[in-house]
């Protein structure tokens, strides 16, 4: 698949839906992430990071580059700044293709995901205080039903709280990151759980 064809396909799919924002959850901590997409040997991939034990929240979890929004900073600016701080990809090296539904977590975060494209192969400058490892996952593996499962983990805000898992080899992506991936697959690939 060619880069222009892939980015146009993703961008058109993301434009076809209006992403949900959780304005009613104004007391939740605002944060934003970038879902970096890239092509390796013409195969679409998603870049993820494994957080270190040194970070304040979500230690040793697989996540997207991103973090908390600072005062007077837009959601996109926060996501781009954090991506540079964590993996060394500059804002001008990321082509933003669209955005996904804002989600919330049990730890009272509101997370706004942006989908971006980066060129690959490339060098990453990893912040070892925050990121232990960069992980590449093929989108085709995420689309396989046998790699997905869902559990209901009690109630939150009066509703059953589903937790999603994608397991590919020895990697398990779950929680907020899996929720964002699920939304991406639904919007772009018409995926159903």
The 8 nearest C-alpha neighbors of each residue, nearest first, counted from 0:
[[1, 41, 5, 2, 42, 4, 43, 38],
 [2, 0, 4, 3, 5, 41, 38, 6],
 [1, 3, 5, 4, 6, 0, 38, 41],
 [4, 2, 6, 5, 1, 7, 8, 0],
 [3, 5, 1, 7, 2, 6, 8, 0],
 [6, 4, 8, 2, 3, 7, 1, 9],
 [5, 7, 9, 3, 8, 4, 10, 2],
 [6, 8, 10, 4, 5, 9, 3, 11],
 [7, 9, 5, 11, 6, 10, 4, 12],
 [10, 8, 6, 12, 7, 11, 13, 5],
 [9, 11, 96, 7, 13, 12, 8, 6],
 [12, 10, 14, 8, 13, 9, 7, 15],
 [11, 13, 15, 9, 187, 14, 10, 8],
 [12, 14, 10, 15, 11, 97, 16, 9],
 [15, 13, 11, 12, 16, 10, 97, 17],
 [14, 16, 12, 13, 11, 17, 186, 10],
 [17, 15, 14, 13, 18, 12, 186, 99],
 [16, 18, 19, 15, 14, 13, 100, 99],
 [19, 17, 100, 99, 16, 20, 98, 101],
 [18, 20, 100, 101, 17, 21, 99, 102],
 [21, 19, 101, 22, 100, 18, 102, 111],
 [22, 20, 23, 24, 101, 19, 102, 109],
 [21, 23, 24, 20, 25, 19, 109, 101],
 [22, 24, 21, 25, 26, 20, 27, 109],
 [25, 23, 22, 26, 21, 27, 109, 103],
 [24, 26, 27, 23, 22, 21, 28, 29],
 [25, 27, 24, 28, 107, 23, 29, 108],
 [26, 28, 107, 108, 25, 24, 109, 29],
 [29, 27, 108, 109, 107, 30, 26, 67],
 [30, 28, 109, 68, 67, 108, 110, 27],
 [29, 31, 67, 110, 68, 66, 109, 111],
 [32, 30, 111, 78, 110, 65, 74, 66],
 [31, 33, 65, 78, 112, 64, 63, 113],
 [32, 34, 113, 114, 64, 35, 78, 112],
 [33, 35, 114, 63, 115, 113, 36, 32],
 [36, 34, 115, 46, 116, 33, 45, 114],
 [37, 35, 45, 116, 44, 115, 117, 46],
 [36, 38, 44, 117, 116, 43, 118, 119],
 [37, 39, 43, 41, 42, 44, 40, 119],
 [40, 38, 41, 42, 119, 37, 43, 44],
 [39, 41, 42, 38, 43, 0, 119, 120],
 [42, 40, 0, 38, 39, 43, 1, 2],
 [41, 43, 38, 39, 40, 44, 0, 137],
 [44, 42, 38, 37, 138, 137, 41, 39],
 [45, 43, 137, 138, 37, 136, 36, 38],
 [44, 46, 36, 136, 35, 135, 137, 37],
 [45, 47, 135, 35, 134, 36, 136, 44],
 [48, 46, 134, 63, 62, 133, 135, 45],
 [47, 49, 133, 62, 61, 134, 132, 63],
 [48, 50, 61, 132, 131, 60, 130, 59],
 [51, 49, 130, 59, 60, 131, 58, 129],
 [50, 52, 131, 59, 130, 53, 129, 58],
 [51, 53, 58, 54, 59, 50, 129, 55],
 [52, 54, 51, 128, 55, 129, 58, 50],
 [55, 53, 52, 129, 56, 58, 51, 50],
 [54, 56, 53, 57, 58, 52, 129, 51],
 [57, 55, 58, 54, 53, 106, 52, 50],
 [58, 56, 60, 59, 55, 54, 50, 52],
 [57, 59, 52, 60, 56, 50, 51, 54],
 [60, 58, 50, 51, 52, 49, 57, 61],
 [61, 59, 58, 50, 49, 57, 62, 172],
 [62, 60, 49, 48, 172, 50, 47, 59],
 [61, 63, 48, 176, 47, 60, 49, 64],
 [62, 64, 47, 48, 34, 32, 65, 33],
 [65, 63, 82, 32, 33, 81, 85, 62],
 [66, 64, 32, 81, 78, 31, 82, 63],
 [65, 67, 30, 31, 81, 32, 78, 68],
 [66, 68, 30, 29, 69, 31, 77, 28],
 [67, 69, 30, 77, 29, 74, 72, 66],
 [70, 68, 72, 71, 67, 77, 73, 29],
 [69, 71, 72, 68, 73, 67, 77, 29],
 [72, 70, 69, 73, 68, 74, 76, 77],
 [71, 73, 70, 69, 76, 68, 77, 74],
 [74, 72, 76, 75, 77, 71, 68, 69],
 [73, 75, 77, 76, 31, 78, 68, 72],
 [74, 76, 78, 77, 73, 79, 31, 113],
 [77, 75, 73, 79, 74, 78, 80, 72],
 [78, 76, 80, 74, 68, 75, 79, 81],
 [77, 79, 32, 65, 31, 75, 81, 76],
 [78, 80, 82, 76, 77, 81, 90, 75],
 [81, 79, 77, 83, 82, 78, 76, 84],
 [80, 82, 65, 84, 78, 83, 79, 85],
 [83, 81, 64, 79, 85, 84, 80, 65],
 [82, 84, 87, 88, 89, 80, 81, 85],
 [85, 83, 81, 82, 87, 86, 80, 126],
 [86, 84, 126, 82, 83, 125, 81, 87],
 [85, 87, 125, 124, 123, 83, 88, 82],
 [86, 88, 83, 124, 123, 84, 85, 89],
 [89, 87, 83, 86, 82, 92, 90, 123],
 [90, 88, 83, 92, 91, 87, 93, 79],
 [89, 91, 92, 93, 79, 88, 83, 80],
 [90, 92, 89, 93, 94, 88, 79, 117],
 [93, 91, 89, 90, 117, 88, 94, 118],
 [94, 92, 117, 90, 91, 116, 115, 95],
 [93, 95, 116, 115, 96, 92, 117, 91],
 [96, 94, 115, 97, 114, 93, 116, 113],
 [97, 95, 10, 115, 114, 94, 9, 6],
 [98, 96, 114, 13, 95, 113, 10, 14],
 [97, 99, 113, 114, 112, 13, 18, 100],
 [98, 100, 18, 112, 113, 101, 183, 182],
 [101, 99, 18, 19, 102, 20, 111, 112],
 [100, 102, 111, 20, 110, 19, 21, 99],
 [103, 101, 110, 109, 100, 111, 104, 21],
 [104, 102, 109, 108, 110, 107, 105, 101],
 [103, 105, 106, 108, 107, 175, 109, 102],
 [104, 106, 107, 103, 155, 108, 160, 175],
 [105, 107, 104, 108, 103, 27, 56, 28],
 [108, 106, 27, 105, 104, 28, 103, 109],
 [107, 109, 28, 27, 104, 103, 106, 29],
 [110, 108, 103, 29, 102, 27, 28, 30],
 [109, 111, 30, 31, 102, 101, 103, 108],
 [110, 112, 31, 101, 32, 30, 102, 109],
 [113, 111, 32, 99, 31, 33, 98, 110],
 [114, 112, 98, 33, 97, 34, 32, 99],
 [113, 115, 34, 97, 96, 98, 33, 95],
 [116, 114, 95, 35, 94, 96, 93, 34],
 [115, 117, 36, 94, 35, 93, 37, 95],
 [118, 116, 93, 37, 36, 92, 35, 119],
 [119, 117, 37, 120, 121, 116, 38, 92],
 [120, 118, 121, 37, 117, 38, 39, 122],
 [119, 121, 118, 122, 39, 38, 37, 117],
 [122, 120, 119, 123, 118, 117, 88, 124],
 [121, 123, 124, 120, 87, 119, 88, 86],
 [122, 124, 86, 87, 125, 121, 88, 133],
 [123, 125, 87, 86, 126, 122, 88, 85],
 [126, 124, 86, 127, 85, 123, 87, 130],
 [125, 127, 85, 128, 129, 130, 86, 124],
 [128, 126, 130, 129, 125, 131, 51, 85],
 [129, 127, 126, 130, 53, 51, 54, 131],
 [130, 128, 51, 127, 126, 54, 50, 53],
 [131, 129, 50, 127, 51, 132, 126, 49],
 [130, 132, 51, 49, 50, 127, 129, 133],
 [131, 133, 49, 130, 48, 134, 50, 125],
 [132, 134, 48, 47, 49, 135, 46, 131],
 [133, 135, 47, 48, 46, 132, 136, 49],
 [136, 134, 46, 45, 47, 44, 137, 133],
 [137, 135, 45, 44, 138, 134, 46, 140],
 [138, 136, 44, 139, 140, 43, 45, 135],
 [137, 139, 141, 44, 140, 43, 136, 142],
 [138, 140, 142, 137, 141, 143, 43, 44],
 [141, 139, 138, 142, 137, 143, 167, 136],
 [140, 142, 138, 139, 143, 146, 165, 137],
 [141, 143, 139, 140, 144, 138, 190, 184],
 [144, 142, 140, 145, 141, 146, 139, 147],
 [145, 143, 146, 147, 142, 192, 141, 148],
 [144, 146, 143, 147, 148, 166, 142, 165],
 [145, 147, 166, 165, 144, 143, 167, 141],
 [148, 146, 165, 144, 145, 164, 166, 149],
 [147, 149, 164, 163, 165, 150, 146, 145],
 [148, 150, 163, 162, 164, 161, 151, 147],
 [151, 149, 162, 161, 152, 163, 148, 164],
 [150, 152, 161, 160, 153, 162, 159, 149],
 [153, 151, 160, 161, 150, 162, 154, 159],
 [154, 152, 160, 159, 151, 155, 161, 158],
 [155, 153, 159, 158, 160, 157, 152, 156],
 [154, 156, 157, 158, 160, 159, 153, 105],
 [155, 157, 158, 154, 159, 160, 105, 153],
 [156, 158, 155, 154, 159, 160, 153, 152],
 [157, 159, 154, 155, 156, 160, 153, 161],
 [160, 158, 154, 153, 155, 161, 151, 157],
 [159, 161, 154, 152, 151, 155, 153, 158],
 [162, 160, 151, 150, 152, 159, 163, 149],
 [161, 163, 150, 149, 174, 151, 160, 152],
 [164, 162, 149, 173, 177, 148, 174, 178],
 [165, 163, 173, 148, 147, 172, 177, 149],
 [164, 166, 147, 172, 146, 171, 173, 167],
 [167, 165, 171, 146, 170, 172, 164, 168],
 [168, 166, 170, 169, 146, 171, 165, 140],
 [167, 169, 170, 166, 171, 146, 140, 165],
 [168, 170, 167, 171, 166, 172, 165, 146],
 [171, 169, 167, 168, 166, 172, 165, 61],
 [172, 170, 166, 165, 173, 167, 164, 169],
 [173, 171, 165, 164, 177, 61, 166, 170],
 [172, 174, 164, 177, 163, 176, 171, 165],
 [173, 175, 177, 176, 162, 163, 178, 164],
 [174, 176, 178, 177, 179, 104, 173, 102],
 [177, 175, 179, 178, 62, 174, 173, 180],
 [176, 178, 173, 180, 179, 174, 175, 172],
 [177, 179, 175, 181, 176, 180, 163, 174],
 [178, 180, 176, 182, 177, 181, 175, 183],
 [181, 179, 183, 177, 182, 178, 184, 176],
 [180, 182, 178, 184, 183, 179, 177, 185],
 [181, 183, 185, 179, 180, 184, 186, 178],
 [184, 182, 180, 186, 181, 185, 187, 179],
 [183, 185, 188, 181, 187, 190, 182, 186],
 [184, 186, 190, 189, 182, 183, 188, 187],
 [187, 185, 183, 184, 189, 188, 182, 12],
 [186, 188, 12, 184, 185, 183, 189, 9],
 [187, 189, 184, 190, 185, 186, 183, 142],
 [190, 188, 185, 186, 187, 184, 191, 183],
 [191, 189, 185, 188, 184, 192, 142, 186],
 [192, 190, 185, 189, 184, 181, 144, 188],
 [191, 190, 144, 147, 148, 181, 149, 185]]
